[in-house]
Amino acid sequence: MSTETPRVESFVIRFVRDTPESQTPLTPRGWHGVVVHVQTNEEKSFVQFADAIAFIKRYVPVGEFDIVGEDDKAE
């Protein structure tokens, strides 16, 4: 049985979708967010989710993958 302590990396990802008072709920809005590395409390703001993944990759070898949006899905 191994006595080695497992390495744990934790992240909190917060997504924000602002609605200024001048906009109606039907007005298209953009998303932005913040990803926080829990162990160091280091954080990175992002507009593109790929930037959040790049931050996470500094701590975890997540590999390569494509981010597919609703508009990119095959019908």
The 8 nearest C-alpha neighbors of each residue, nearest first, counted from 0:
[[1, 2, 3, 4, 5, 6, 7, 8],
 [0, 2, 3, 4, 5, 6, 7, 8],
 [3, 1, 4, 0, 5, 6, 7, 8],
 [2, 4, 1, 5, 0, 6, 7, 8],
 [3, 5, 2, 6, 1, 7, 0, 8],
 [6, 4, 7, 3, 2, 1, 8, 9],
 [7, 5, 4, 8, 3, 9, 59, 58],
 [6, 8, 5, 9, 38, 4, 59, 58],
 [9, 7, 6, 10, 38, 58, 59, 36],
 [10, 8, 37, 36, 7, 38, 11, 35],
 [11, 9, 36, 35, 37, 12, 34, 8],
 [10, 12, 35, 34, 13, 36, 37, 9],
 [13, 11, 34, 33, 10, 35, 14, 32],
 [12, 14, 33, 32, 34, 11, 15, 31],
 [13, 15, 32, 31, 12, 30, 33, 16],
 [16, 14, 31, 32, 30, 17, 13, 33],
 [17, 15, 30, 29, 18, 31, 28, 14],
 [16, 18, 15, 19, 28, 30, 29, 31],
 [17, 19, 22, 20, 16, 28, 24, 23],
 [20, 18, 21, 22, 17, 23, 28, 24],
 [19, 21, 22, 18, 23, 17, 24, 26],
 [22, 20, 19, 23, 18, 26, 24, 17],
 [23, 21, 20, 19, 26, 18, 24, 25],
 [22, 24, 25, 26, 21, 20, 18, 19],
 [23, 25, 26, 22, 18, 27, 28, 19],
 [24, 26, 23, 27, 22, 28, 18, 21],
 [25, 27, 23, 24, 22, 28, 18, 21],
 [28, 26, 25, 29, 24, 22, 23, 18],
 [29, 27, 26, 30, 16, 18, 17, 25],
 [28, 30, 16, 31, 27, 17, 46, 15],
 [29, 31, 16, 15, 46, 28, 14, 32],
 [32, 30, 46, 15, 45, 14, 16, 29],
 [31, 33, 14, 13, 45, 15, 44, 46],
 [32, 34, 44, 13, 43, 12, 45, 35],
 [33, 35, 12, 43, 42, 11, 51, 13],
 [36, 34, 42, 11, 10, 41, 37, 40],
 [35, 37, 10, 40, 41, 38, 39, 9],
 [36, 38, 40, 9, 10, 39, 35, 11],
 [37, 39, 36, 40, 9, 8, 41, 10],
 [40, 38, 41, 37, 36, 35, 42, 9],
 [41, 39, 37, 36, 38, 35, 42, 10],
 [42, 40, 39, 36, 35, 43, 37, 38],
 [43, 41, 35, 34, 36, 40, 33, 44],
 [42, 44, 34, 33, 45, 35, 54, 41],
 [45, 43, 33, 32, 34, 42, 46, 31],
 [46, 44, 32, 47, 31, 50, 33, 51],
 [45, 47, 31, 32, 48, 30, 44, 50],
 [46, 48, 49, 50, 45, 51, 31, 30],
 [49, 47, 51, 50, 46, 52, 45, 66],
 [48, 50, 52, 47, 51, 53, 66, 45],
 [51, 49, 53, 48, 52, 47, 45, 54],
 [52, 50, 48, 54, 49, 53, 45, 34],
 [51, 53, 49, 55, 54, 50, 56, 48],
 [54, 52, 50, 56, 51, 55, 49, 57],
 [55, 53, 51, 52, 56, 57, 50, 43],
 [54, 56, 52, 57, 53, 58, 59, 51],
 [57, 55, 59, 53, 58, 54, 60, 61],
 [56, 58, 55, 54, 59, 53, 60, 52],
 [57, 59, 56, 55, 60, 8, 54, 36],
 [60, 58, 56, 61, 55, 57, 8, 62],
 [61, 59, 56, 62, 58, 57, 55, 63],
 [62, 60, 59, 56, 63, 55, 52, 64],
 [63, 61, 60, 64, 56, 59, 52, 65],
 [62, 64, 61, 65, 60, 66, 52, 56],
 [65, 63, 66, 62, 61, 67, 52, 49],
 [64, 66, 67, 63, 49, 68, 62, 71],
 [65, 67, 68, 64, 49, 48, 71, 63],
 [66, 68, 71, 65, 72, 69, 70, 64],
 [69, 67, 71, 70, 66, 72, 65, 73],
 [68, 70, 71, 72, 67, 73, 66, 74],
 [71, 69, 68, 72, 67, 73, 74, 66],
 [72, 70, 68, 69, 67, 73, 66, 74],
 [73, 71, 69, 70, 74, 68, 67, 66],
 [74, 72, 71, 70, 69, 67, 68, 66],
 [73, 72, 71, 70, 69, 68, 67, 66]]
